[in-house]
Amino acid sequence: MHYMKEKKGYTVFRYLIYIGLFVFLVFPLYWIISTSLRTDKEILSTTSSVIPRTFTFSHYVDAFTEVDLLLNLKNSLIVTFVTLIISLLVGLLMAYAFARKKFKGKNTLNAMVLLTQFIPMVAYIIPLYLIMSRMGLINTLPSLFITYLGLAFPIAVVLLTNYIQDVPFSLEEAASIDGCNSWQTMFYIVFPLAAPGIVSTAIFVFITVWQEYLVAVSFISQEELYTVSMALTSFQGAHGTDWGGIMAGAVVISIPVVILFLSSKKMFVNNLTGGVKG
């Protein structure tokens, strides 16, 4: 009986922890959405409530009319997808070479790729700005995705190498016996089996580039080239901060990330629960 009481108490305590973590993680999201639907008077009120007393969509209207958030979304989508596609295509080939091939200088090259992850982006800003300025790329979108490729490519290679190594080598040997060459083995055997890992890498790269701010604010000063991370600063003015507009903008720019995650949720979850199985 005593054991049963302890077990029941432990179960209750565990669920209380789960509920607490859920509230801790979800409440900020709820507050952002609810604030974006409140009037300015209620937002600035000294007595705020958890449930909005008033509802308005004016902040969302302002986000698309006064700030032109739609153009900012377009800029970010262009930069993000160019970076994502190139880093995945080239990263997959390089990751396959690291995971399966033996060549001179492999360990040195692999170490150099890993080393780039230990240097903060702020250390690159001034040299990169000087390079982009001499190339005439300041205030252009290419300056962003060229820089983001240098940021995302090493991450993609490191992650993809681990996922490809999880694919049983015996499957490649069997494909080779059946007459498949290296390219056919890669594209018809290895990459499909590593799909959950590839999707996870794509999501990680997408979010990394989508939310990046330091490079964008350093290279871009023209409002028509602003990315979504820079667009939120447009709600700050000399006379104060439009908190409702910032929250509405944050909700809107989160939609592509949510759509990407939901559309690939099954593969993402499969990767977290075991990835590729032999």
C-alpha positions in Angstrom: 0.0 0.0 0.0 2.8 2.4 0.9 4.5 1.6 -2.4 1.3 2.4 -4.4 0.9 5.7 -2.6 4.5 6.7 -3.5 4.0 5.6 -7.1 0.8 7.6 -7.3 2.5 10.7 -5.7 5.3 10.4 -8.2 2.9 10.2 -11.1 1.0 13.3 -9.9 4.3 15.2 -9.5 5.5 14.2 -12.9 2.3 15.4 -14.6 2.5 18.7 -12.7 6.0 19.1 -14.1 4.7 18.4 -17.6 1.9 20.9 -17.2 4.3 23.5 -15.8 6.6 23.1 -18.8 3.7 23.2 -21.2 2.5 26.5 -19.8 6.0 27.9 -19.7 6.5 27.1 -23.4 3.0 27.9 -24.7 2.2 31.0 -22.7 4.7 33.4 -24.5 3.2 32.3 -27.8 -0.3 32.9 -26.5 0.7 36.4 -25.2 2.2 37.4 -28.5 -1.0 36.4 -30.4 -3.3 38.0 -27.8 -1.3 41.2 -27.7 -1.5 41.5 -31.5 -5.3 41.5 -31.2 -5.6 44.1 -28.4 -6.1 47.8 -28.9 -3.2 50.2 -28.2 -5.1 51.5 -25.2 -5.3 48.1 -23.6 -1.7 47.2 -24.5 -0.4 50.4 -22.8 -2.8 50.0 -19.8 -1.2 49.5 -16.4 -3.8 46.8 -15.6 -3.5 44.1 -18.2 -5.5 40.9 -18.3 -4.6 37.5 -19.5 -7.7 37.4 -21.8 -8.0 40.5 -24.1 -10.9 42.8 -23.2 -11.0 44.2 -26.8 -10.2 42.7 -30.2 -8.9 44.4 -33.3 -7.1 43.4 -36.5 -5.8 46.9 -37.1 -2.3 45.9 -36.2 -2.3 43.2 -38.9 -3.6 45.7 -41.4 -0.8 48.2 -40.5 1.8 45.4 -40.9 0.8 45.0 -44.5 0.1 48.6 -45.4 2.4 50.9 -43.3 5.4 48.5 -43.1 4.8 46.5 -46.3 5.5 43.2 -44.5 4.5 41.3 -47.7 7.5 42.6 -49.5 9.7 41.7 -46.5 8.3 38.2 -46.6 9.1 37.9 -50.3 12.7 39.1 -49.7 13.2 36.6 -46.9 11.7 33.7 -48.9 14.0 34.4 -51.8 17.1 34.6 -49.6 16.2 31.6 -47.5 15.2 29.2 -50.3 18.3 30.1 -52.4 20.5 29.4 -49.3 18.5 26.2 -48.4 18.6 24.6 -51.9 22.3 25.3 -52.6 23.4 24.3 -49.1 21.4 21.0 -49.3 22.4 20.0 -52.8 26.1 20.7 -52.3 26.0 19.6 -48.7 24.6 16.2 -49.5 27.4 15.5 -52.0 30.1 16.6 -49.6 28.4 14.7 -46.6 28.3 11.5 -48.7 32.0 11.9 -49.5 32.8 12.4 -45.8 30.7 9.5 -44.7 31.6 6.9 -47.4 34.7 7.9 -49.3 38.4 7.8 -48.3 40.6 10.5 -49.8 43.7 12.4 -48.9 43.1 15.4 -46.6 39.7 14.1 -45.5 40.2 14.6 -41.8 41.8 18.0 -42.3 38.9 19.2 -44.4 36.4 17.8 -42.0 38.2 19.6 -39.1 38.1 22.9 -41.0 34.3 22.5 -41.6 33.8 21.9 -37.9 36.1 24.8 -36.9 33.9 27.3 -38.6 31.2 26.5 -36.1 33.3 27.7 -33.2 33.8 31.2 -34.6 30.9 33.7 -33.9 29.3 35.5 -36.8 30.1 38.9 -35.3 33.8 38.2 -35.9 33.1 37.9 -39.7 31.0 41.1 -40.1 33.7 43.7 -40.8 35.7 41.6 -43.2 32.6 40.4 -45.0 31.3 44.0 -45.2 34.5 45.2 -46.8 34.4 42.3 -49.3 30.8 42.9 -50.2 31.5 46.6 -50.5 34.4 46.1 -52.9 32.2 43.7 -55.0 29.4 46.3 -55.1 26.9 44.0 -53.3 25.9 46.1 -50.4 22.2 46.7 -50.4 21.5 43.6 -52.5 19.9 40.3 -51.7 22.9 38.3 -53.1 25.1 39.8 -50.3 22.8 38.0 -47.9 22.5 34.5 -49.4 26.2 34.4 -50.2 26.9 35.1 -46.6 24.2 32.8 -45.4 25.6 30.0 -47.5 28.9 30.3 -45.5 26.8 30.1 -42.3 24.4 27.3 -43.3 26.7 25.1 -45.5 29.0 23.8 -42.7 26.0 23.1 -40.4 24.3 21.1 -43.2 27.5 19.1 -44.0 28.0 18.2 -40.3 24.4 17.1 -39.8 24.0 15.3 -43.1 27.3 13.4 -42.6 25.9 11.9 -39.4 22.6 11.0 -41.0 24.2 9.3 -44.0 26.5 7.3 -41.7 23.4 5.8 -40.1 22.4 4.2 -43.4 23.7 0.6 -43.4 26.6 0.2 -45.7 25.4 -3.3 -46.6 22.6 -1.7 -48.6 25.0 0.1 -50.8 27.0 -3.1 -51.3 23.9 -4.9 -52.3 23.0 -2.1 -54.7 26.5 -2.3 -56.2 26.2 -6.0 -56.7 22.9 -5.4 -58.6 24.8 -3.0 -60.9 24.2 0.4 -59.5 27.0 3.0 -59.8 27.9 5.5 -57.1 25.4 8.2 -58.3 22.5 5.7 -58.5 23.4 4.4 -55.0 23.4 7.9 -53.6 20.1 9.1 -55.1 18.1 5.9 -55.1 19.4 4.2 -51.9 21.2 6.5 -49.5 19.4 9.8 -49.8 15.8 8.3 -49.6 16.7 6.4 -46.5 18.3 9.5 -45.0 15.2 11.6 -45.8 14.1 12.2 -42.2 17.6 13.6 -41.4 17.6 15.7 -44.6 14.2 17.2 -43.6 15.5 17.9 -40.1 18.5 19.6 -41.6 16.4 21.6 -44.0 14.2 22.8 -41.1 17.2 23.8 -39.1 18.8 25.7 -42.0 15.5 27.4 -42.8 15.0 28.6 -39.3 18.6 29.7 -38.9 18.5 31.9 -42.1 14.9 33.0 -41.6 15.5 34.6 -38.2 19.0 35.9 -38.8 19.3 39.6 -38.1 23.0 40.7 -37.6 24.1 40.1 -41.2 20.9 41.6 -42.7 21.1 44.8 -40.6 24.8 45.2 -41.5 24.4 44.8 -45.3 21.0 46.2 -45.9 19.8 49.8 -45.3 17.1 50.2 -48.0 13.7 49.4 -46.7 12.5 47.7 -49.9 15.2 45.1 -49.3 14.4 44.5 -45.6 14.0 40.9 -44.5 11.4 39.8 -42.0 13.8 40.1 -39.0 14.5 43.7 -40.0 10.9 44.5 -40.7 10.0 44.3 -37.0 12.3 47.3 -36.3 10.1 49.4 -38.5 7.5 49.4 -35.7 9.9 51.3 -33.5 9.9 55.1 -34.0 11.1 58.3 -32.4 7.8 58.6 -30.5 7.7 55.1 -29.1 7.2 51.4 -30.0 4.1 50.0 -31.6 3.9 46.8 -29.5 0.8 45.7 -31.2 2.4 46.0 -34.6 5.5 44.1 -33.5 3.4 41.3 -32.1 1.3 41.1 -35.3 4.4 41.1 -37.4 5.9 38.3 -35.2 2.8 36.2 -35.8 2.9 36.7 -39.5 6.6 35.9 -40.0 6.2 32.8 -37.9 3.6 31.3 -40.3 6.1 30.0 -43.0 8.1 28.2 -40.2 4.9 26.6 -38.8 3.8 25.5 -42.3 7.2 24.0 -43.0 7.2 22.1 -39.7 3.7 20.8 -40.0 4.1 19.7 -43.6 7.2 17.7 -42.6 6.2 16.8 -39.1 6.1 13.0 -39.7 9.6 12.8 -41.1 10.9 15.2 -38.4 9.3 13.0 -35.6 10.6 9.8 -37.2 14.1 11.3 -37.2 13.9 12.2 -33.5 12.6 8.7 -32.6 15.3 6.8 -34.3 16.1 8.2 -37.8 17.2 5.6 -40.2 17.0 2.0 -39.2 18.8 -0.9 -40.8 
